Amino acid sequence: MVKGEIVRVAGPLVVASGLKDAKMYDVVKVGSERLMGEIIELRGGLASIQVYEETAGLGPGDEVFATGEPLSLELGPGLLSSIYDGVQRPLAVLAEKSGSFMKRGIEAPGLNRTKKWAFEPSKKVGDQVSPGDIIGVVQETSIIVHKIMIPQDVEGRISEIRQGDFTVEEGVAVIEMADGSSAPVQMMQRWPVRIGRPYAAKMNPSEPLITGQRVIDTLFPIAKGGTACVPGPFGSGKTVIQHQLAKWADAEVIIFIGCGERGNEMTDVLLEFPELIDPHSGKPLMERTVLIANTSNMPVAAREASIYTGITIAEYFRDMGYNVALQADSTSRWAEALREMSGRLEEMPGEEGYPAYLSSRLAAFYERAGVVTALGEPERQGSITAIGSVSPPGGDLSEPVVQSTLRVVKVFWGLEDKLAYERHFPAINWLVSYSLYAEKLEEWWDEEIDKNFRTERREALKLLQIESELREIVRLIGVEALSPNERLILETARSIREDFLQQNAFFELDTYTSPKRQFLLLDLIITWHTLALEAVENGMSLEKIVTSPVREKIARAKLLTDNEIEEFAQIKEAIIAELEVSETVVEL
C-alpha cells in the first residue's frame, strides 16, 4: 500500500498528501483504525477523500493508505437474504462482532467465506467460454437459482471443471487462456460499483411490471426495465408504496435501498421483510430480496455510495437473466449527501446549493436500468426496473431533485398529502401523474387480458378529468346547476376513486389485485356509467339510478378473489337488469 498523511479534516472529508499514483474513486484506509474512504478529487498533489465512517479523532499527520483499487462489491452466492450497509458490509456479522453499536473501522466480507455451496457444472472440459457464459449453477435459495458466470477478463478453453460443495473463494474451474496462461474461476467475482456491467444489447421495455396496485397497473403502469419517480411530501405514503412494490411486484429479485431514511422506518423493513411470505412462490420473501440499510444517522458519505451498491447487485442478477425491481428510498437523501460533500470540496454550487452535476449523476444512475440481452451463452434477457422516491421540502415539485429526476424517468406517481389526510391510499394524484409507457403497455393488456382494456382505461381517465372541472362548478354554484348527465359523471368518478383507486395495503383481500380482476372491476364501473347514461336518456329518474342496489355490489367487488371471478359476470348481469328501462317508461 502507498502511504500518505492527512493534511486537513472537514467532517467526512479528509485531504491527504503523498498518495503517489492515486486515481479517482480509489479506496483508501484512513488513520490508525483504518477507516474506509474513497478518493473523490485530485488537485495539486492532494487527494480529497470521502470517509464512510465518523472522522472524530482524526487530525493532520495521521496516516493514509491507498489500496490502488476502486470501491468494489463481492458478487456471488450468499447475496440473497442478506442485509448490508451502504458499502456492502453485512449488518448481522457486524452486530456479532461489535454489538448493537458498530465500532469504527470494523470490517467484514460481503460474502460468507466458510459456507459451502453445491456447484452443478453446465459446461465440460474442452468447451470454449467467453465473458458472461454460464458454466454452472448453485441453488442459492429455494426460489432463486444462482448462475455462475465467466468474469469479464477471462476467455479461453475449460481445462478443468469441478462438481461438489465449495466456498465462494475456492476454484470451480480453470480456463486456459489464448496466451497460454491459466485463469482459475471462483463462484465469487468483484465489480467496481461506479461502472455499469456490460451487456450485449439493450431493448425497449414492452411488458408491464405487475404490482397489484390498481392505480399503478391500470392508470399509470411501469414496464419491466422502466424507471419511475415517486415524489411527495412528508406523510403522503412514499415508503408504504415502496414496500408494496417490493412485496408484490412480479420481479424475480428485489433490491431495497433505504438511503438516508429514518431509523424507525428502516427498522420496520428489517423486522417485517423476514416474516413476509412471497405471494408468487409461498416461500419467505427474503429468499429473493437483498436489503441495503443506510439510515439517516449513519455517515453521510456511505449514503452516497449506497445506491451504487444496490444498482451493481441488481445488474449482477440481471446478467443471469432475471427481472430485478430496485427500490431507492429516497434519492433526496442521496442528493443531500452529494450537496454536503460538494460544499466541503468548495465546489461552485448550483440551484439550491446542490452541485452542478446533480442532473448528470441522477441520469447516470437511472440509465443503468433497462431490458438487456446479457453477454455470453446461453442467450438470456434480464431487466432492472428502477423506482426512486423523492422527498421534496414541503412537497415542492419544482425542487431541483424532482425536476432533475423527471428529466430522465418515464413514470411519475405524484403523491399528495391532501389525499393521504383524506385516508385515500395510495395517495397518487391521478390529475398530475403520468406514464410514458402506458400506450405501449396497452397493447399487452389488450392481448393478454381483454381487448376493451384500452378503451375503458382512457374513459376512466377522461371521467376523472371532467370530474375535477365539475367540482369547481359545484363549489362555486352548487350541484343543482349541473345537468343529470354531469351529475352521473360525478357519481361514476366517485366510484372510480373510492371503489377502484383506493386500496388498503393492510387488508389481505385488498392489498393485491391481479390484472384480470383489475380489468373486471373497472369494466363494472364503466358498464354501469354507460348504461346509466342510456337510462337517463330513456326517462329513468336520476335518484333511482344513483341509489340502485347494484352499486353496493360494485363497491364490494374489489374484495373478490381470483377464485370468485365468475361473480363479476353476475354483478354485470345485475347492472343490466336494474338499469333496463321498459318501453312503457320510455313512452311516458
Secondary structure by P-SEA (a helix, b strand, c coil): cbbbbbccccccbbbbccccccccbbbbbccccbbbbbbccccccbbbbbbccccccccccbbbbbccccccccccccccccccccccccaaaaaaaccccccccbbbbccccccccccccccccccccccccccccccccccbbbbbbbccccccccccccccccccccccccccccccbbbbbccbbbbccccccccccccccccccccccccccccccccccbbbbbbbcccccaaaaaaaaaccccccbbbbbbccccaaaaaaaaacccccccccccccccccbbbbbbcccccaaaaaaaaaaaaaaaaaaaaabbbbbbbbccaaaaaaaaaaaaaaacccccccccccaaaaaaaaaaaacccccccccccbbbbbbbbbbbbccccccccaaaaaaaacccccccccaaaaaaccccccccccccccccccaaaaaaaccccaaaaaaaaaaaaaaaaaaaaaaaaccccccccaaaaaaaaaaaaaacccccccccccccccccaaaaaaaaaaaaaaaaaaaaaaaacccaaaaaaccaaaaaaacccccccaaaaaaaaaaaaaaaaccccccccc
